[in-house]
Amino acid sequence: MKKNLFLFLLTRIFAIFFMSAILSDTYYYVTLAQKMFQGAIPYIDFPFEYPPFAIFPIYLSGVISTESYRLWFMLLAFIFDFFIFWEIYKRKNHVLFYVILSSLCLPFLLERLDIFMVFPMVMALGCYQRNKFNQGLIWSTIGGWFKLIPFITYIGTFKDKENFGRTMVKIILLNFLILTIFSMSFYSNMFDFLKYHLDRPFQIESVVSSFVLIFAQVFGFKIEIVNSFGSQNILFNGMNLLLKLSFFLTLASFGWLIYFFNKNKNQLNLFDVTSIFILFLLLFSKVLSDQFFVWPLAFLFLGNLIKQMNLLDKIILTAIYFITCFLFVNYWSVIEKGGIWHWILFLKNILLIYITVKSIIILNKKSENGIRVPFSL
């Protein structure tokens, strides 16, 4: 096991001090930090595409020095990355496999904001699993105001059936308090980030886009690829209908998971349920950036899904991360080549569908067999 710890630290040291900055977003974050140091207010004086809590890591990474901003940002991200690894390490839950997959994601794991979103989700789910619901509510709320996705972890409150009404009141009051504080600082501009993301078309890496690319290649389906919103996006006839459908499917999957967990909450592990919800998000989202694959990793290994996967499943999971984080790491130029590269992207998303379906099958078997999985954090 100590070899896994050594390998984890070795990969992180390499990333922090020797990895190329070509995929880093820190060059963008430092410009935001510099504006704040000059007295500019996010949302009001300059556009800010994230919820308010995302301000903190962006700002804090530049407090010591903006000249070495990338180093400080990566060191801060490493703290949260190490905590998640340590929880997996203590459980001896396929630690080497986690190190391998997470190492493929290092440019996104340490140089984007996503790890800061995953951390409060891990904390919240751990609290709910131990029936520490008040602590869980705080972590869920912190995560949700960092990036909206962690609000899904409120699903853990279903375990506290006797105090469910009181818990809902706490959730409303806690979020209202934060909303009031930030509204006084940023006014109505605070929700501009929602419009930014709602206006985005299908990113070229999304599951829908990969199918459209193949249709265009095989049947001559007319498409247009445009550069906007910091990514390559695909335009085609019927796009608006599919955008609405993807939003509906995301909500429907969320609703199904709430129903399924509430029905089987004594048999299911919250990390497993969250893993599947994130896999649903990856499938139905109109944006599927490389860094999104950081999201499910911690939950797959902190829960029990990875234990139930066979060798073929693990090979497929590795292939998904290899294609995403290595083969397609510079997809801007690769996509333009077309041909076989469109088929490889299509294959990756087919494999993603397979892993999602397989995870649902595993979860369903747990509910049918009444397996109760203990957890301690």
C-alpha positions in Angstrom: 0.0 0.0 0.0 2.9 2.4 0.7 4.0 1.9 -2.9 0.6 3.4 -4.0 1.1 6.4 -1.7 4.6 6.9 -3.1 3.3 6.7 -6.7 0.5 9.1 -5.9 2.9 11.7 -4.5 5.4 11.1 -7.3 2.7 11.9 -10.0 1.6 15.0 -8.1 5.1 16.3 -7.7 5.8 15.8 -11.4 2.5 17.6 -12.3 3.1 20.5 -10.0 6.7 21.2 -10.9 7.3 19.7 -14.4 3.9 19.4 -16.2 3.3 21.6 -19.2 0.9 24.5 -18.7 -0.6 24.1 -22.2 -3.9 22.8 -20.8 -4.0 25.0 -17.7 -6.8 27.4 -17.0 -4.7 29.2 -14.4 -3.7 31.8 -16.9 -7.4 32.7 -17.0 -7.9 32.5 -13.2 -4.9 34.8 -12.6 -6.5 37.5 -14.8 -9.6 37.3 -12.7 -7.6 37.5 -9.5 -5.7 40.5 -10.7 -8.9 42.3 -11.4 -10.1 41.6 -7.9 -6.8 42.8 -6.4 -7.4 46.0 -8.3 -10.8 46.5 -6.6 -13.0 45.1 -9.4 -16.1 43.2 -8.2 -17.0 39.9 -9.9 -20.3 39.9 -11.8 -20.5 43.7 -11.6 -17.2 45.0 -13.0 -16.3 41.9 -15.1 -18.1 38.7 -16.2 -17.7 35.7 -13.8 -19.0 32.4 -15.1 -19.1 30.6 -11.8 -21.2 30.7 -8.6 -19.8 33.0 -5.9 -17.8 30.5 -3.8 -15.6 29.8 -6.8 -14.1 33.3 -6.1 -12.2 32.0 -3.0 -9.7 29.6 -4.6 -9.2 31.9 -7.6 -8.5 34.8 -5.2 -6.5 33.0 -2.6 -4.1 31.4 -5.1 -2.9 34.9 -6.0 -2.6 36.4 -2.5 1.1 35.4 -2.1 2.2 36.2 -5.6 0.4 36.5 -9.0 3.7 35.8 -10.7 3.8 32.2 -9.4 0.0 32.0 -9.5 -0.1 28.6 -11.2 2.1 27.0 -8.6 0.0 28.2 -5.7 -3.2 27.2 -7.4 -1.9 23.7 -8.0 -0.7 23.4 -4.4 -4.1 24.5 -3.1 -5.8 21.9 -5.4 -3.3 19.3 -4.2 -4.5 19.6 -0.6 -8.1 18.7 -1.6 -6.8 16.0 -4.0 -4.7 14.4 -1.3 -7.6 14.3 1.2 -9.8 12.4 -1.3 -6.9 10.0 -2.1 -6.3 9.4 1.6 -9.9 8.3 2.1 -9.6 5.8 -0.7 -6.2 4.8 0.6 -7.5 4.0 4.0 -10.2 1.8 2.5 -7.7 -0.1 0.4 -10.3 0.2 -2.4 -8.4 -0.4 -5.7 -5.9 2.3 -4.7 -3.5 1.7 -7.6 -6.3 1.8 -10.1 -7.4 5.2 -8.7 -3.9 6.5 -8.9 -3.6 5.5 -12.5 -7.0 7.0 -13.6 -6.5 10.2 -11.6 -3.0 10.6 -13.0 -4.4 10.7 -16.5 -6.6 13.6 -15.3 -3.8 15.6 -13.7 -3.9 18.6 -16.1 -7.6 19.0 -15.2 -7.5 17.8 -11.6 -4.8 20.3 -10.4 -5.3 23.2 -12.8 -9.1 23.5 -13.0 -11.8 24.3 -10.3 -13.4 20.9 -10.4 -11.5 19.3 -7.5 -12.8 22.1 -5.3 -16.3 21.1 -6.2 -15.8 17.4 -5.6 -14.3 17.9 -2.1 -17.4 19.3 -0.4 -19.5 16.6 -2.1 -17.2 13.9 -0.5 -17.5 15.6 2.9 -21.3 15.9 2.7 -21.9 12.3 1.6 -19.6 11.1 4.4 -21.5 13.1 7.0 -24.9 11.7 5.7 -23.6 8.2 5.8 -22.7 8.7 9.4 -26.1 10.3 10.1 -24.4 13.7 10.8 -27.1 15.6 8.9 -26.4 19.1 10.1 -22.7 18.9 9.0 -23.8 17.3 5.7 -26.2 20.2 5.0 -23.4 22.7 5.5 -21.0 20.8 3.1 -23.8 20.3 0.5 -24.5 24.0 0.6 -20.9 25.1 0.3 -20.5 22.8 -2.7 -23.7 24.0 -4.3 -22.6 27.6 -4.1 -19.3 26.7 -5.6 -20.8 24.8 -8.6 -24.5 23.9 -8.7 -24.0 20.1 -9.1 -23.2 19.4 -5.4 -26.8 20.3 -4.5 -27.5 16.8 -5.6 -25.9 15.6 -2.3 -28.9 16.9 -0.4 -30.3 13.5 -1.4 -28.5 12.2 1.7 -31.2 14.0 3.9 -33.6 11.3 2.9 -31.9 9.0 5.4 -33.2 11.3 8.2 -36.9 10.5 7.5 -38.1 11.5 11.0 -36.8 15.0 10.7 -37.2 15.5 6.9 -39.5 18.6 7.3 -37.2 20.3 9.7 -34.3 19.5 7.4 -36.0 21.1 4.4 -36.5 24.3 6.5 -32.8 24.3 7.4 -31.8 23.9 3.7 -34.1 26.8 2.7 -32.9 29.1 5.5 -29.2 28.3 4.9 -29.4 29.0 1.2 -31.5 32.1 1.8 -28.9 33.4 4.2 -26.1 32.9 1.6 -28.2 34.3 -1.2 -28.9 37.5 0.9 -25.2 38.0 1.7 -24.1 37.6 -1.8 -27.0 39.6 -3.3 -25.9 42.6 -1.1 -22.5 42.3 -2.6 -23.2 41.4 -6.3 -26.8 42.5 -6.7 -28.8 40.7 -9.4 -25.7 40.3 -11.6 -24.8 37.2 -9.5 -26.9 35.0 -11.6 -25.4 36.0 -15.0 -23.4 32.8 -14.9 -26.6 30.8 -15.3 -27.5 32.6 -18.5 -23.9 32.0 -19.8 -24.3 28.3 -19.4 -27.9 28.1 -20.6 -27.0 29.9 -23.9 -24.3 27.3 -24.8 -25.0 24.9 -27.7 -23.8 21.3 -27.8 -20.1 21.1 -27.2 -18.4 18.9 -29.8 -17.3 16.3 -27.2 -20.8 15.7 -25.9 -22.6 12.4 -26.4 -25.2 14.0 -28.7 -22.5 15.7 -30.7 -20.6 12.5 -31.3 -23.7 10.9 -32.7 -24.4 13.9 -34.9 -20.8 13.9 -36.2 -21.2 10.2 -37.3 -24.5 10.9 -38.9 -22.9 13.8 -40.8 -20.0 11.6 -41.9 -22.1 8.6 -43.0 -25.3 10.3 -44.3 -24.1 13.7 -45.3 -26.1 15.4 -42.4 -25.4 19.1 -42.6 -23.6 20.6 -39.5 -21.5 23.6 -38.6 -18.7 23.7 -36.1 -18.2 27.1 -34.4 -15.8 28.4 -31.8 -17.7 30.0 -28.9 -18.0 29.9 -25.1 -14.3 28.8 -24.9 -14.9 25.6 -26.8 -15.8 24.1 -30.1 -19.6 23.6 -30.6 -21.7 22.0 -33.1 -24.8 23.5 -34.8 -27.3 21.5 -36.8 -31.0 21.3 -37.6 -33.1 20.2 -34.7 -30.5 21.3 -32.2 -32.9 23.4 -30.0 -35.2 20.4 -29.6 -32.4 18.1 -28.5 -31.1 20.8 -26.1 -34.5 20.8 -24.4 -34.5 17.0 -24.4 -31.1 16.7 -22.8 -32.2 19.1 -20.1 -35.4 17.0 -19.5 -33.4 13.8 -19.4 -31.1 15.3 -16.8 -34.0 16.3 -14.6 -35.7 12.9 -15.2 -32.6 11.0 -14.2 -32.3 13.1 -11.0 -36.0 12.4 -10.2 -35.5 8.7 -10.8 -32.5 8.6 -8.5 -34.3 10.4 -5.7 -37.2 7.9 -6.0 -34.8 5.0 -6.2 -32.7 6.0 -3.3 -35.7 6.9 -1.1 -37.1 3.5 -1.7 -33.8 1.6 -1.0 -32.0 4.0 1.3 -31.1 1.3 3.8 -29.5 -0.8 1.2 -27.6 1.7 -0.9 -24.4 3.6 -0.5 -24.7 7.4 -1.2 -21.4 7.4 -3.1 -22.7 4.8 -5.5 -25.9 6.8 -6.1 -24.0 10.0 -6.6 -21.6 8.2 -9.1 -24.5 7.2 -11.2 -26.1 10.7 -11.1 -22.8 12.1 -12.4 -22.6 9.5 -15.1 -26.1 10.6 -16.1 -24.9 14.2 -16.2 -22.0 13.2 -18.5 -24.3 11.4 -20.8 -27.1 14.0 -21.1 -25.1 17.2 -20.7 -24.7 19.5 -23.7 -21.2 20.2 -22.5 -18.7 17.4 -21.8 -15.4 19.0 -21.2 -12.4 16.8 -20.4 -12.3 18.0 -16.8 -15.8 16.7 -16.2 -14.3 13.2 -15.9 -12.7 14.3 -12.6 -16.2 14.4 -11.1 -17.1 10.6 -10.9 -13.7 9.3 -9.9 -13.8 9.9 -6.2 -17.3 8.5 -5.8 -16.6 5.4 -7.8 -13.8 4.5 -5.5 -15.2 5.7 -2.2 -18.4 3.7 -2.9 -18.6 0.1 -3.9 -19.2 0.3 -7.7 -15.6 -0.2 -8.5 -15.5 -3.3 -6.4 -18.4 -4.8 -8.3 -17.0 -4.1 -11.7 -15.3 -7.0 -13.5 -12.0 -6.9 -15.4 -13.7 -5.9 -18.7 -15.5 -3.0 -17.0 -12.2 -1.7 -15.6 -10.5 -2.0 -19.0 -13.4 0.0 -20.5 -13.2 2.6 -17.8 -9.5 3.0 -18.4 -10.1 3.3 -22.1 -12.5 6.1 -21.5 -10.0 8.1 -19.4 -7.2 7.3 -21.8 -9.1 8.6 -24.9 -10.4 11.6 -23.0 -7.4 12.8 -21.1 -4.6 11.6 -23.4 -5.7 10.8 -27.0 -8.2 13.7 -27.2 -6.4 16.1 -24.8 -5.9 18.5 -27.7 -9.3 17.9 -29.3 -9.4 21.3 -31.0 -7.0 20.1 -33.7 -7.9 16.4 -33.6 -11.6 17.0 -34.4 -10.7 19.1 -37.4 -9.0 16.0 -38.9 -12.4 14.2 -39.0 -12.6 10.7 -40.3 -11.3 8.1 -37.8 -11.1 10.7 -35.0 -14.8 11.2 -35.1 -15.3 7.4 -34.8 -12.9 7.3 -31.8 -14.9 10.1 -30.1 -18.0 8.2 -30.8 -16.5 5.0 -29.4 -15.5 6.8 -26.2 -19.1 7.9 -25.6 -20.5 4.4 -26.4 -18.2 3.1 -23.7 -19.4 5.8 -21.4 -23.0 4.6 -22.0 -21.9 1.0 -21.3 -20.3 2.0 -17.9 -23.4 4.0 -16.9 -25.7 1.1 -17.7 -23.4 -1.4 -16.0 -23.4 0.8 -12.9 -27.2 1.0 -12.8 -27.3 -2.8 -13.0 -24.9 -3.2 -10.1 -26.9 -0.6 -8.0 -30.1 -2.4 -8.8 -28.8 -5.7 -7.7 -27.7 -4.2 -4.4 -31.2 -2.9 -3.8 -32.7 -6.3 -4.7 -30.3 -8.2 -2.5 -30.7 -5.9 0.4 -27.0 -5.4 0.9 -26.2 -2.7 3.5 -22.7 -1.3 3.1 -21.1 0.3 6.2 -19.2 3.6 5.8 -17.1 5.7 8.0 -15.3 9.0 7.2 
